[in-house]
């Protein structure tokens, strides 16, 4: 599949935590948060399962409040110590339980936890869609290098608007007007 589909997608939000976000540039961190909120809102409207990871929250804090405020009711938060979410058994079990074959991924840092998680999905035969404008690293060159590696390995690099329009797929979708008015504009 070359497009992400509502019925096959799981939204994966990686490590957007209070102890990590201040290490990003203000512009990159703000873009990550605002675009992740858009993904969370639409995932909620379209009943797309959402998994959120937190890397060692005892030291790095929990997910930033701005994102927590938009978690879909059915979202699950997984604490991890491994850089790849898929090396965390509880995350892998939750993902497997969905039965879905696509992961739409946003978060940080692109060159560490996001990269290793994307590679893990590829190893499992799951198609990763990496939302590049909802992704950051402390250094832009690290993010760019991670994106290059993900593409070379078979990941799909996308953006928020492409993802949202692919999820809806048709202007006649019953939620299209609401998404257009509340999220995209």
Backbone bond lengths (Angstrom), bond angles and torsions (degrees), N, CA, C in turn:
res aa  C-N    CA-C-N  psi(-1)  N-CA   C-N-CA  omega(-1)  CA-C   N-CA-C  phi
1 X - - - 1.450 - - 1.520 109.54 -
2 X 1.295 115.78 134.09 1.463 119.87 -179.37 1.520 112.88 -98.99
3 X 1.333 117.55 -14.05 1.460 122.36 177.40 1.520 108.94 -114.90
4 X 1.331 116.08 153.13 1.464 117.27 174.48 1.527 108.78 -86.29
5 X 1.311 115.01 141.69 1.459 122.26 -174.10 1.524 110.12 -120.83
6 X 1.312 115.32 140.54 1.462 121.06 -179.79 1.523 111.61 -53.55
7 X 1.320 116.78 -45.27 1.465 120.95 -174.78 1.525 113.21 -72.45
8 X 1.339 117.75 -13.03 1.460 120.95 -179.05 1.524 113.56 -112.69
9 X 1.327 117.93 -7.85 1.467 121.69 -172.11 1.518 113.67 -89.94
10 X 1.324 114.10 146.63 1.461 124.00 164.43 1.526 105.04 -126.09
11 X 1.329 117.47 128.42 1.460 120.86 174.23 1.522 108.22 -82.62
12 X 1.338 115.88 127.76 1.462 122.09 179.70 1.528 107.99 -119.41
13 X 1.328 115.96 116.21 1.467 122.63 179.82 1.522 106.96 -105.87
14 X 1.331 116.02 116.07 1.463 121.60 -171.20 1.532 111.94 -103.80
15 X 1.314 116.59 111.41 1.472 124.83 161.51 1.528 116.22 55.50
16 X 1.310 119.02 41.78 1.473 120.83 176.60 1.530 106.47 -87.66
17 X 1.316 115.75 80.34 1.458 122.90 -167.16 1.524 113.45 -112.13
18 X 1.333 114.03 155.97 1.464 121.03 -176.28 1.526 112.77 -60.64
19 X 1.314 118.14 -31.32 1.456 120.55 179.89 1.515 114.41 -84.86
20 X 1.329 117.37 -13.58 1.469 121.44 -179.72 1.524 112.81 -101.37
21 X 1.313 116.94 -38.14 1.466 120.24 -173.53 1.529 113.50 -57.05
22 X 1.338 120.30 -39.78 1.465 119.61 179.85 1.532 114.12 -63.33
23 X 1.327 118.28 -18.38 1.466 121.25 178.48 1.524 112.25 -77.41
24 X 1.330 117.43 -12.64 1.467 122.00 178.97 1.527 108.97 -86.83
25 X 1.327 117.08 160.48 1.460 117.95 172.12 1.524 107.83 -64.51
26 X 1.318 116.90 151.16 1.468 120.61 -177.29 1.522 111.19 -58.39
27 X 1.331 116.82 -42.87 1.471 120.31 -177.93 1.526 111.16 -65.33
28 X 1.326 116.97 -44.75 1.469 120.20 -179.19 1.522 110.85 -66.62
29 X 1.316 116.85 -42.19 1.459 120.50 179.00 1.515 112.34 -64.20
30 X 1.333 116.47 -41.77 1.466 120.21 179.20 1.526 110.94 -64.97
31 X 1.336 116.67 -43.77 1.468 119.96 178.49 1.527 110.60 -61.58
32 X 1.319 117.00 -43.19 1.460 121.37 178.08 1.525 110.67 -57.62
33 X 1.327 117.32 -49.12 1.465 121.13 -177.37 1.521 110.66 -64.95
34 X 1.334 117.53 -48.88 1.471 120.05 -177.06 1.530 111.67 -63.03
35 X 1.304 117.42 -41.93 1.467 119.75 -179.59 1.527 112.28 -73.60
36 X 1.317 117.08 -32.59 1.467 119.81 175.20 1.525 110.53 -66.15
37 X 1.321 117.32 -36.64 1.467 121.09 176.01 1.526 109.95 -60.72
38 X 1.324 117.47 -42.77 1.470 120.37 177.86 1.530 110.63 -58.91
39 X 1.317 116.18 -45.78 1.466 120.00 179.17 1.529 111.25 -62.27
40 X 1.327 116.66 -43.24 1.467 120.38 179.54 1.526 111.63 -62.81
41 X 1.331 116.45 -43.10 1.472 120.01 -179.47 1.525 111.35 -61.18
42 X 1.318 116.00 -45.87 1.464 119.16 -177.05 1.530 110.49 -73.44
43 X 1.317 117.75 -37.40 1.468 119.54 175.27 1.527 109.94 -57.73
44 X 1.318 116.44 -40.02 1.461 120.39 178.07 1.530 111.04 -64.93
45 X 1.325 117.13 -47.28 1.472 121.10 179.93 1.523 112.57 -60.59
46 X 1.331 116.33 -34.46 1.467 120.80 -174.79 1.532 113.19 -100.87
47 X 1.318 116.81 7.92 1.475 121.83 178.92 1.526 112.92 58.04
48 X 1.320 115.99 40.79 1.463 121.46 175.88 1.531 107.75 -88.21
49 X 1.326 118.15 125.18 1.469 119.65 179.28 1.529 110.71 -57.04
50 X 1.334 115.36 142.28 1.460 121.36 -178.20 1.520 109.69 -127.42
51 X 1.331 115.34 126.81 1.460 122.43 175.27 1.522 108.24 -117.62
52 X 1.320 116.50 132.28 1.460 123.02 -178.45 1.522 107.49 -119.33
53 X 1.334 116.62 132.30 1.463 119.16 176.47 1.519 110.32 -108.24
54 X 1.329 114.07 150.81 1.461 122.02 174.09 1.524 107.47 -133.19
55 X 1.328 115.26 119.21 1.461 121.97 179.89 1.526 109.22 -82.23
56 X 1.315 116.53 116.07 1.466 122.84 176.75 1.537 111.56 40.11
57 X 1.333 117.37 66.91 1.467 120.44 -175.46 1.528 114.09 -63.56
58 X 1.337 118.27 -20.43 1.459 120.35 177.32 1.527 110.78 -62.76
59 X 1.319 116.75 -29.80 1.459 120.96 -179.88 1.516 113.78 -106.54
60 X 1.342 117.04 -31.33 1.468 120.86 -174.48 1.525 113.23 -106.58
61 X 1.310 116.81 3.41 1.458 120.20 178.75 1.520 111.74 78.12
62 X 1.314 114.23 177.05 1.460 120.96 -179.79 1.524 110.29 -94.08
63 X 1.305 115.85 176.14 1.466 121.73 177.08 1.526 108.86 -56.04
64 X 1.336 116.50 142.21 1.467 120.88 -178.09 1.530 110.11 -58.98
65 X 1.320 115.53 145.72 1.468 122.09 -175.09 1.523 112.49 -58.84
66 X 1.337 116.87 -34.63 1.472 119.70 -179.52 1.525 111.40 -58.14
67 X 1.325 117.16 -37.10 1.466 119.97 177.95 1.522 111.22 -79.93
68 X 1.316 116.84 -41.44 1.464 119.36 -179.98 1.527 111.34 -55.67
69 X 1.322 116.88 -34.98 1.470 121.47 -179.20 1.525 112.31 -63.54
70 X 1.330 117.12 -17.25 1.469 121.06 -176.53 1.524 113.14 -115.23
71 X 1.330 117.80 10.01 1.458 119.35 176.89 1.524 109.89 -59.44
72 X 1.317 117.73 131.89 1.467 118.75 169.43 1.531 109.28 -60.27
73 X 1.307 116.12 150.70 1.464 121.10 -177.09 1.526 112.46 -55.55
74 X 1.315 116.51 -33.73 1.470 120.61 -176.45 1.529 113.60 -91.82
75 X 1.333 118.01 3.56 1.469 119.27 -177.91 1.527 110.09 -65.63
76 X 1.320 114.10 154.93 1.463 121.20 179.08 1.525 108.65 -124.07
77 X 1.335 115.79 136.04 1.460 122.36 177.54 1.523 107.91 -105.95
78 X 1.332 115.23 130.02 1.462 121.14 -177.20 1.526 109.04 -120.51
79 X 1.320 116.18 123.40 1.461 120.85 172.83 1.520 108.12 -82.09
80 X 1.343 115.25 140.75 1.459 118.86 -179.44 1.517 110.47 -143.42
81 X 1.297 115.83 162.04 1.461 122.77 172.84 1.525 110.02 -120.15
82 X 1.324 116.76 -18.73 1.463 121.46 178.61 1.522 108.68 -80.06
83 X 1.310 116.93 151.96 1.460 119.79 179.23 1.521 110.78 -74.69
84 X 1.310 117.89 -40.68 1.464 120.65 173.31 1.523 108.33 -81.87
85 X 1.324 116.45 126.47 1.469 119.74 176.85 1.523 110.72 -59.96
86 X 1.318 116.67 -28.14 1.460 120.22 -176.66 1.521 113.39 -77.13
87 X 1.319 117.18 -10.14 1.462 120.64 172.31 1.526 110.93 -85.33
88 X 1.325 116.16 -4.67 1.463 122.79 175.81 1.527 107.16 -95.82
89 X 1.316 116.06 114.05 1.463 120.67 -172.43 1.528 112.95 -58.31
90 X 1.336 117.33 -39.75 1.468 118.61 -177.97 1.529 111.12 -66.81
91 X 1.327 117.91 -37.21 1.466 120.24 176.63 1.523 110.19 -65.04
92 X 1.326 116.02 -48.65 1.467 119.73 -178.76 1.524 110.85 -59.09
93 X 1.324 116.90 -42.34 1.466 120.50 178.82 1.524 111.41 -62.38
94 X 1.339 117.04 -43.47 1.468 120.22 178.94 1.525 111.00 -63.71
95 X 1.328 116.68 -41.81 1.464 119.18 178.57 1.526 110.03 -64.56
96 X 1.313 116.74 -48.46 1.468 120.58 -179.79 1.526 111.36 -57.46
97 X 1.319 117.00 -38.31 1.460 121.92 -178.09 1.534 111.96 -60.42
98 X 1.330 117.43 -29.49 1.472 119.87 -179.94 1.523 111.55 -67.35
99 X 1.332 117.05 -27.56 1.461 121.12 -177.41 1.517 113.29 72.49
100 X 1.316 117.07 12.13 1.467 120.68 -176.69 1.516 110.98 -93.66
101 X 1.340 115.65 158.77 1.464 121.61 -171.70 1.525 114.11 -115.36
102 X 1.347 117.32 5.84 1.461 120.47 179.11 1.529 109.46 -131.32
103 X 1.328 115.55 139.06 1.461 121.73 175.17 1.520 107.84 -117.87
104 X 1.315 116.73 123.27 1.466 122.58 175.27 1.522 105.36 -100.92
105 X 1.337 116.23 116.73 1.459 121.20 -165.64 1.521 111.69 -117.41
106 X 1.342 114.90 131.51 1.461 121.83 171.77 1.528 107.15 -134.48
107 X 1.322 116.95 164.99 1.457 119.28 175.70 1.508 114.26 134.13
108 X 1.335 114.45 -151.92 1.446 121.02 -172.85 1.536 110.90 -155.09
109 X 1.256 120.50 162.42 1.436 125.16 -18.69 1.519 108.61 -82.36
110 X 1.322 114.15 143.91 1.466 120.79 -173.68 1.522 112.28 -56.58
111 X 1.328 116.74 -39.77 1.469 120.34 -172.86 1.529 113.64 -88.55
112 X 1.319 117.73 -0.32 1.463 119.79 -179.69 1.531 108.84 -121.03
113 X 1.311 117.29 -91.53 1.471 120.71 -173.11 1.520 113.03 -67.48
114 X 1.326 117.47 -38.94 1.468 118.60 178.78 1.525 109.78 -66.24
115 X 1.322 117.20 -48.76 1.466 121.25 -179.69 1.533 111.21 -56.59
116 X 1.318 116.76 -49.76 1.465 119.30 -177.50 1.527 111.94 -66.45
117 X 1.328 117.11 -33.10 1.465 120.54 176.87 1.522 110.50 -68.63
118 X 1.323 117.28 -43.30 1.469 121.14 177.25 1.523 110.13 -59.46
119 X 1.322 117.35 -46.03 1.463 120.39 179.33 1.530 110.85 -61.87
120 X 1.325 116.88 -36.88 1.456 120.67 176.76 1.522 112.38 -64.24
121 X 1.328 116.45 -41.62 1.469 119.14 176.43 1.525 110.51 -62.06
122 X 1.322 116.97 -43.98 1.464 120.02 178.75 1.526 110.76 -59.73
123 X 1.326 116.97 -42.31 1.467 120.49 178.34 1.526 112.09 -61.28
124 X 1.335 117.06 -29.07 1.472 122.12 179.96 1.529 112.89 -86.41
125 X 1.341 117.09 -5.17 1.456 119.56 -176.27 1.516 113.30 81.42
126 X 1.330 116.76 16.84 1.468 122.65 176.57 1.520 107.66 -94.31
127 X 1.331 116.96 136.28 1.462 120.89 -178.73 1.531 110.16 -84.88
128 X 1.344 117.77 113.96 1.459 120.01 178.53 1.532 112.03 -90.31
129 X 1.325 115.36 131.55 1.460 122.87 171.32 1.519 106.23 -109.36
130 X 1.330 117.04 113.25 1.453 122.70 -176.29 1.525 107.94 -97.11
131 X 1.321 116.40 119.46 1.465 121.56 -176.12 1.527 107.55 -87.51
132 X 1.331 116.16 96.52 1.464 121.64 -168.32 1.523 114.07 -64.79
133 X 1.335 118.19 -28.70 1.462 119.23 178.70 1.531 112.01 -92.59
134 X 1.322 116.20 13.53 1.466 122.50 171.51 1.527 107.46 -130.40
135 X 1.330 114.51 44.70 1.456 123.12 -172.82 1.516 107.65 -148.88
136 X 1.317 118.46 143.11 1.462 118.34 173.15 1.523 111.20 -155.75
137 X 1.320 113.37 163.99 1.459 124.52 171.71 1.521 106.39 -136.08
138 X 1.318 116.25 165.69 1.466 118.72 178.02 1.520 111.15 -59.88
139 X 1.316 116.50 -37.24 1.463 121.05 179.06 1.517 109.28 -115.76
140 X 1.314 117.01 132.60 1.469 122.03 -178.80 1.525 111.27 -59.05
141 X 1.336 117.42 -36.46 1.468 119.01 -178.99 1.529 111.38 -65.54
142 X 1.335 117.43 -30.60 1.467 119.92 176.14 1.521 110.53 -68.33
143 X 1.329 116.63 -40.50 1.471 120.41 176.93 1.526 109.81 -62.30
144 X 1.328 117.24 -46.28 1.465 120.67 -178.36 1.525 111.32 -63.06
145 X 1.323 116.82 -41.90 1.458 120.13 177.71 1.524 110.82 -62.61
146 X 1.327 116.83 -41.77 1.470 120.45 178.64 1.527 110.77 -62.48
147 X 1.336 117.60 -43.22 1.466 120.83 178.53 1.527 110.87 -61.29
148 X 1.340 116.72 -41.87 1.469 120.41 178.20 1.528 110.53 -61.24
149 X 1.322 116.84 -44.03 1.468 120.39 179.49 1.526 111.49 -64.31
150 X 1.326 116.27 -40.93 1.469 119.88 -180.00 1.522 111.14 -63.28
151 X 1.332 117.12 -43.31 1.468 121.11 178.50 1.523 109.96 -63.05
152 X 1.331 116.45 -46.57 1.464 120.30 -178.78 1.531 111.52 -60.17
153 X 1.325 116.63 -30.96 1.464 120.79 -179.19 1.527 112.88 -84.36
154 X 1.338 117.02 -12.68 1.466 119.86 178.48 1.509 115.52 116.29
155 X 1.330 117.90 4.85 1.462 120.85 176.39 1.519 111.09 -74.09
156 X 1.316 116.10 156.01 1.463 122.00 178.27 1.526 107.67 -103.88
157 X 1.328 116.65 122.93 1.459 120.87 177.48 1.520 107.64 -94.15
158 X 1.317 115.69 127.88 1.455 121.04 -177.37 1.522 109.20 -132.67
159 X 1.318 116.67 -166.20 1.457 122.94 175.73 1.522 107.79 -142.88
160 X 1.312 116.60 170.97 1.462 120.20 -174.29 1.520 111.75 -59.57
161 X 1.328 117.79 -51.42 1.466 118.95 -175.98 1.520 112.16 -63.30
162 X 1.322 117.92 -43.17 1.469 119.35 177.33 1.521 110.32 -58.30
163 X 1.321 116.48 -44.49 1.463 120.55 -179.36 1.525 111.20 -60.65
164 X 1.325 116.75 -47.45 1.466 120.04 -177.90 1.522 111.34 -63.84
165 X 1.335 117.06 -42.88 1.468 119.84 179.26 1.530 111.54 -68.56
166 X 1.324 117.85 -33.86 1.469 119.97 175.91 1.526 110.44 -67.37
167 X 1.329 117.35 -40.62 1.459 119.84 177.94 1.530 111.58 -60.55
168 X 1.320 116.85 -41.49 1.471 120.68 -178.10 1.523 110.33 -78.44
169 X 1.325 117.40 -42.98 1.470 125.65 172.05 1.523 116.06 72.43
170 X 1.319 119.17 -21.71 1.468 120.51 -172.48 1.529 108.48 -153.86
171 X 1.319 116.58 134.77 1.469 119.76 179.57 1.525 112.20 -65.36
172 X 1.324 116.58 -12.42 1.469 120.10 176.98 1.528 112.55 -89.95
173 X 1.326 116.61 -0.32 1.468 120.19 177.96 1.533 108.34 -57.04
174 X 1.325 118.61 137.71 1.463 120.90 -176.26 1.532 114.79 -60.58
175 X 1.333 118.11 -21.50 1.471 120.96 -179.95 1.529 112.65 -102.50
176 X 1.334 117.80 -0.65 1.459 120.43 -173.48 1.524 112.22 -58.71
177 X 1.311 118.52 -51.00 1.476 121.38 -176.72 1.528 110.91 -61.09
178 X 1.321 116.54 -40.73 1.461 120.22 179.33 1.529 110.67 -64.47
179 X 1.315 116.73 -44.08 1.463 120.59 178.82 1.520 110.43 -64.43
180 X 1.306 117.07 -42.84 1.462 121.38 179.04 1.523 110.58 -60.23
181 X 1.316 117.24 -46.43 1.465 121.59 -176.72 1.526 112.86 -73.77
182 X 1.323 117.28 -42.93 1.464 121.12 -171.84 1.519 114.72 -90.03
183 X 1.320 117.40 -25.88 1.461 119.38 -171.12 1.522 112.53 -117.92
184 X 1.307 117.08 -48.96 1.462 119.84 -171.78 1.523 112.29 -78.45
185 X 1.301 117.90 -38.94 1.476 119.19 -177.48 1.488 113.28 -85.80
